[in-house]
Amino acid sequence: MFVLAGLILALLLPSPWRWVALGVCLFLFPFEVAFWHRRVRGQKKAVGAHTLIGATGRTVTVCRPRGQAKIGGETWAVRCEGGANLGDEVKVVARDDLTLIVERLAAP
């Protein structure tokens, strides 16, 4: 971030100040890298179908019992034992490989 800011300032500022701004940003860059390294180190990665358990979405096809739903911005293969119509809101309760097991939520 500091390197990008330094390059932008180097293009916008007059001659002596552009080098000062670039130097300051280059000096601060290692501190920014160290900050973000300490901040994210040790955090578990949140990827995969198991992270969607508890998420809600909408069906994009009729699910009797298999179909598709848009959950978390992606279209997933789902199985809904109770059945769900097109556009129904569903909640992920489990997964079976890459098929999400969903339940239809009651209409408000």
C-alpha positions in Angstrom: 0.0 0.0 0.0 2.8 2.4 0.9 4.7 1.6 -2.3 1.6 2.3 -4.4 1.0 5.6 -2.5 4.6 6.5 -3.0 4.5 6.0 -6.7 1.3 8.0 -7.0 2.8 10.8 -5.0 5.9 10.7 -7.0 3.9 11.4 -10.1 1.8 14.2 -8.5 4.3 16.2 -6.4 6.9 18.6 -7.6 10.5 17.5 -7.9 12.1 17.6 -4.4 9.0 16.4 -2.6 8.3 13.5 -4.9 11.6 11.9 -3.8 10.9 12.6 -0.1 7.4 11.0 -0.4 8.8 8.0 -2.3 11.6 7.5 0.3 9.1 7.7 3.2 6.8 5.2 1.6 9.7 2.8 0.8 10.9 3.1 4.4 7.4 2.3 5.8 6.8 -0.6 3.5 8.6 -3.3 5.5 6.7 -2.3 8.6 3.4 -2.7 6.8 4.5 -6.2 5.6 5.4 -7.1 9.2 2.1 -5.8 10.5 0.0 -7.8 8.1 2.2 -10.9 8.6 1.6 -10.8 12.3 -2.1 -10.0 11.9 -3.0 -13.0 9.6 -0.5 -15.6 10.9 -2.1 -18.6 12.6 -5.6 -17.9 11.3 -7.3 -20.9 9.9 -8.3 -20.8 6.2 -12.0 -20.6 5.7 -12.5 -22.4 2.4 -14.5 -25.3 1.2 -18.1 -26.5 1.3 -18.0 -27.1 5.1 -17.8 -23.4 5.7 -21.3 -22.9 4.2 -23.1 -24.9 7.0 -25.6 -22.5 8.5 -25.6 -20.2 5.4 -28.8 -19.3 3.6 -29.5 -19.0 -0.1 -32.2 -19.3 -2.7 -33.0 -22.2 -5.0 -32.4 -21.6 -8.7 -34.1 -24.9 -9.7 -36.9 -27.0 -8.2 -35.4 -29.3 -5.6 -37.4 -32.6 -5.4 -35.1 -33.8 -3.7 -32.1 -32.7 -5.8 -31.6 -29.3 -7.4 -29.4 -26.2 -7.3 -29.2 -23.2 -5.1 -27.3 -20.0 -5.0 -25.5 -19.8 -1.7 -22.6 -17.5 -0.9 -22.6 -16.0 -4.4 -22.1 -19.5 -6.0 -24.4 -22.1 -7.4 -24.3 -25.4 -5.5 -25.8 -28.8 -6.0 -28.2 -29.3 -3.2 -30.5 -32.0 -1.8 -33.7 -31.0 0.0 -35.6 -34.0 1.4 -38.7 -31.9 2.1 -38.6 -30.3 -1.3 -38.3 -26.7 -2.3 -39.7 -24.7 -5.2 -37.9 -22.3 -7.4 -36.9 -19.1 -5.5 -37.5 -20.6 -2.0 -35.1 -19.6 0.7 -33.0 -22.6 2.1 -30.5 -23.1 4.9 -27.5 -25.4 4.7 -27.6 -28.0 7.5 -25.0 -30.5 6.3 -22.9 -31.6 3.3 -22.3 -34.8 1.4 -19.1 -34.4 -0.6 -19.9 -31.4 -2.8 -23.7 -31.7 -2.4 -25.1 -29.4 0.3 -28.0 -30.8 2.3 -30.6 -28.0 2.8 -33.9 -27.3 4.5 -36.5 -25.0 3.2 -37.1 -22.0 5.5 -40.6 -21.1 6.3 -42.0 -18.2 4.3 -42.4 -15.0 6.4 
